[in-house]
Each structure stands twice: as structure tokens, then as C-alpha cells.
Amino acid sequence: MPQSITVRPATLADVPGIREIHDQAEDPWADIAECAIWTNHRLLTGFLIDVATVGGKVVGHAEWIASDEPEPFG
């Protein structure tokens, strides 16, 4: 039976899983220290970060920031 995907708010405990997703990327998420710094900073400044998990393993993540910026970007 296939396991279901769960989406939930990310925490700093998810940093290793987020980093693993970006293992081959050339971005701040690919380095464990940078990933921790970026994740912590974004969580503290109001970004919304969710992770998708399957069987407790992080398999995806998304982030955005809610704002009252006018169209077309808000």
C-alpha cells in the first residue's frame, strides 16, 4: 500500500531533509550550514515554509511570504 504525503509547517529539525532535496543544486539550500541559516532567518521573518513528507522523510518543500503588496505581485 502506498504511503500518503503529509504537508506540514517546517521546523529547524527539517533542515537535513531540505538540504538533501537540494543535494545537487548550486543554491544555499545545498549546504547544511547555509540551509540552517536561511531556514532559521526565514522562519523568524514571517516566511511560510512547508515540507512534504512520506513516511517521515522530507520529500519536498515550499516557501512563500504573505504580504499586502498590490497586484500583480500581491
VENZIVEN-V342975 format. One record per residue. N is the residue number from 0. RES is the residue in one letter. PHI is phi in radians with two decimals (none if undefined). PSI is psi in whole degrees, 0 to 359 (999 if undefined). NEAR is the number of other ideal C-beta (glycine too) atoms within 8 Angstrom. Layout:
{{N/RES/PHI/PSI/NEAR} {N/RES/PHI/PSI/NEAR}}
This chain:
{{0/M/none/128/2} {1/P/-1.14/144/3} {2/Q/-1.43/149/6} {3/S/-1.53/158/5} {4/I/-1.57/133/8} {5/T/-1.99/133/7} {6/V/-1.98/130/7} {7/R/-2.60/164/7} {8/P/-1.09/140/7} {9/A/-1.34/154/12} {10/T/-2.29/173/6} {11/L/-1.09/335/8} {12/A/-1.14/343/4} {13/D/-1.52/355/12} {14/V/-0.94/313/11} {15/P/-1.03/321/8} {16/G/-1.20/319/12} {17/I/-1.11/316/15} {18/R/-1.06/320/13} {19/E/-1.08/322/8} {20/I/-1.06/324/11} {21/H/-1.71/19/11} {22/D/-0.87/318/7} {23/Q/-1.71/4/4} {24/A/-1.47/159/7} {25/E/-1.88/71/3} {26/D/-2.55/169/6} {27/P/-1.05/337/8} {28/W/-1.26/341/12} {29/A/-1.34/340/12} {30/D/-1.78/130/8} {31/I/-1.03/319/8} {32/A/-1.20/314/6} {33/E/-1.11/320/10} {34/C/-1.07/316/15} {35/A/-1.11/317/10} {36/I/-1.12/311/9} {37/W/-1.10/315/10} {38/T/-1.09/312/14} {39/N/-1.06/312/9} {40/H/-1.04/315/8} {41/R/-1.20/322/10} {42/L/-1.14/324/11} {43/L/-1.31/339/6} {44/T/-1.88/16/6} {45/G/1.67/2/6} {46/F/-1.16/149/9} {47/L/-1.73/123/9} {48/I/-2.20/124/12} {49/D/-2.03/153/11} {50/V/-2.13/148/14} {51/A/-1.80/133/12} {52/T/-2.23/151/13} {53/V/-2.29/118/10} {54/G/1.04/32/5} {55/G/1.49/353/4} {56/K/-1.66/132/7} {57/V/-1.22/123/13} {58/V/-2.08/356/8} {59/G/-2.99/160/7} {60/H/-2.64/155/13} {61/A/-2.48/151/7} {62/E/-2.57/152/10} {63/W/-2.83/171/6} {64/I/-2.23/134/7} {65/A/-1.48/134/5} {66/S/-2.60/171/5} {67/D/-1.82/27/4} {68/E/-1.11/137/5} {69/P/-1.23/165/5} {70/E/-0.98/150/4} {71/P/-1.61/4/3} {72/F/-1.74/339/5} {73/G/-1.49/999/7}}
